[in-house]
Amino acid sequence: MQVVSTVISRSVEACWSVFTDPTKLTSWVPGLRDARVIELGDEGLPREVQFEFAATLAYSLIYSYDVVARMVTWDPRDGDKGGVRGFASFANTEGGTQFTYALEHDDARKAAERAIDNPRTLAEAFARLMHESPLG
């Protein structure tokens, strides 16, 4: 699993709010065409989200949350091929939020599909969204 970390000059609450809102995903995930909530879990957070990148790449992820620790984990839905697993955490630090993002690709993923979900690229894209927009 590849793990990256960066400081975002926004509050933990703002980062958490944007990261856990599936309607914001297409604003920062490169190549993502659609993210649709299939099922909501406890506290109104999405439990299952279906992702569509291109006609050949679509999968669902199952999410779990530790709201107190501000940590979210995800795994591919049973039987889905080509998905990813990982986690994101948000912690207070001097200057804002320490954002840690980890990702591991399913073995069935093609090289071009792995390039879409480079953890460093995704963490940088999320940080850029948080720095440049009034979201959250």
C-alpha positions in Angstrom: 0.0 0.0 0.0 1.4 3.4 -1.0 1.0 6.1 1.7 1.4 9.8 1.2 0.9 12.8 3.6 0.6 16.5 3.2 -0.5 19.5 5.2 -3.6 21.4 4.1 -4.1 24.9 5.4 -7.8 24.3 6.2 -9.4 22.8 9.3 -9.9 19.1 9.9 -13.6 19.6 9.9 -13.6 21.3 6.5 -11.3 18.6 5.0 -13.4 15.8 6.5 -16.6 17.4 5.2 -15.4 17.7 1.6 -13.6 14.3 1.6 -16.7 12.4 2.8 -19.1 14.1 0.4 -19.4 12.0 -2.7 -20.8 14.9 -4.7 -17.4 16.6 -4.5 -15.4 13.6 -5.8 -15.5 14.6 -9.5 -14.0 18.0 -8.4 -10.7 16.4 -7.4 -10.4 12.8 -8.6 -8.7 12.9 -12.0 -10.7 11.1 -14.7 -13.7 10.4 -12.5 -16.9 10.8 -14.5 -19.5 9.8 -11.9 -19.7 8.8 -8.2 -23.1 7.5 -7.1 -24.1 6.7 -3.6 -25.6 3.2 -3.5 -26.1 3.0 0.2 -25.9 5.3 3.2 -24.6 4.1 6.5 -24.7 5.3 10.0 -24.4 9.1 10.6 -25.6 9.6 7.0 -22.2 8.9 5.5 -22.0 6.9 2.3 -21.4 3.2 2.9 -21.2 2.1 -0.7 -20.3 4.3 -3.7 -20.2 3.3 -7.3 -17.4 4.9 -9.4 -17.3 5.3 -13.2 -14.1 6.4 -14.9 -14.6 5.2 -18.5 -16.7 2.6 -20.3 -14.2 0.0 -19.2 -13.6 1.0 -15.6 -16.4 1.0 -13.0 -16.5 -0.4 -9.5 -18.0 0.0 -6.1 -16.3 0.7 -2.8 -17.5 -0.1 0.7 -16.6 2.7 3.2 -16.1 2.5 7.0 -15.6 5.6 9.2 -14.1 6.4 12.5 -15.7 9.8 12.9 -14.0 10.6 16.2 -10.5 9.9 14.8 -11.4 11.4 11.4 -10.4 8.3 9.5 -12.1 6.6 6.6 -11.2 3.3 5.0 -12.5 1.7 1.8 -12.4 -1.7 0.1 -13.8 -3.0 -3.1 -17.3 -4.6 -2.9 -17.1 -8.3 -2.8 -16.8 -9.7 -6.3 -15.8 -6.4 -7.9 -12.6 -6.4 -10.0 -10.4 -3.4 -10.6 -11.2 -1.5 -7.5 -8.9 0.0 -4.9 -8.5 -0.3 -1.1 -7.1 2.3 1.2 -7.6 4.9 3.9 -7.5 8.6 4.6 -7.0 10.4 7.9 -7.2 14.0 9.0 -5.4 15.3 12.1 -4.8 18.8 13.5 -1.3 20.1 13.0 0.4 23.4 13.0 -0.8 25.3 9.9 -4.0 23.2 9.4 -4.6 19.5 8.7 -2.2 16.6 8.3 -3.9 14.7 5.5 -2.7 11.1 5.1 -3.9 9.1 2.1 -3.1 5.5 1.3 -4.1 3.4 -1.7 -3.6 -0.2 -3.0 -4.8 -1.3 -6.4 -6.6 -4.6 -7.1 -4.5 -7.1 -9.0 -7.0 -7.0 -11.9 -6.2 -3.4 -12.6 -4.5 -2.5 -15.9 -1.4 -0.2 -15.9 -3.4 2.7 -17.4 -6.0 2.3 -14.7 -3.4 2.3 -12.0 -2.0 5.6 -13.3 -5.4 7.2 -12.8 -5.3 6.4 -9.1 -1.7 7.4 -8.2 -1.9 8.2 -4.4 0.4 11.2 -4.6 -1.6 12.6 -7.5 -4.9 12.1 -5.6 -3.6 13.6 -2.4 -2.2 16.6 -4.3 -5.5 17.1 -6.1 -7.5 17.0 -2.9 -5.1 19.5 -1.2 -5.3 21.8 -4.3 -9.1 21.7 -4.1 -9.1 22.6 -0.5 -6.6 25.4 -0.9 -8.2 26.9 -4.0 -11.9 26.7 -3.4 -14.4 27.9 -0.8 -15.6 24.3 -0.3 -16.1 23.1 3.3 
